[in-house]
Structure formats: C-alpha cells, structure tokens
Amino acid sequence: MKIYRDSDGNKVVEVNDLSFLSDRDHPYNWFQRHFHHFALKVALIWADKVVASDRTVASDLVRYYFVPKESIVLKDS
C-alpha cells in the first residue's frame, strides 16, 4: 500500500496485493494480518482515488472493502 497526493491534490491509495486476506500460508501472523487490514481500511476511507495493480485486486477491493468501482483506476491505464 502506498499513500500520496497526485498533481490535482487528490488523496490516492495504491494497492498492489491483497493476498494476506485469503492466503492461509501467507507469512503474516494474525496480528500483522489484522493490522494491515485495519490500516488499509482506514486509508481507503480517506482516499479520493484508489489505484489497483490489476483486475483481481480491483475486484477484491470491491468485494472486501466495498470501494465504489468508479473510484478504482487500474495501474496500467
């Protein structure tokens, strides 16, 4: 996760990976998993625009964090 402001002054959150949510063999322990989930949730509430690395991450953002599809931009676009 990367948080920054773009040239227009919009608050942007860039999300590259959400594997910690569904992968049981992920190296995070339970505390790290919950901490990253909470930090991402707060950042997404704060954001004006969300940049997803691919379509899978974009669909997971909608599914797990209820981010509106209109505010998600793919990194390749």
Stockholm file with secondary structure:
# STOCKHOLM 1.0

chainA/1-77         MKIYRDSDGNKVVEVNDLSFLSDRDHPYNWFQRHFHHFALKVALIWADKVVASDRTVASDLVRYYFVPKESIVLKDS
#=GR chainA/1-77 SS CEEEECTTCCEEEEECCCHHHHCTTCSCCHHHHHHHHHHHHHHHHHCSEEEESSHHHHHHHHHHHCCCGGGEEETTC
#=GC SS_cons        CEEEECTTCCEEEEECCCHHHHCTTCSCCHHHHHHHHHHHHHHHHHCSEEEESSHHHHHHHHHHHCCCGGGEEETTC
//
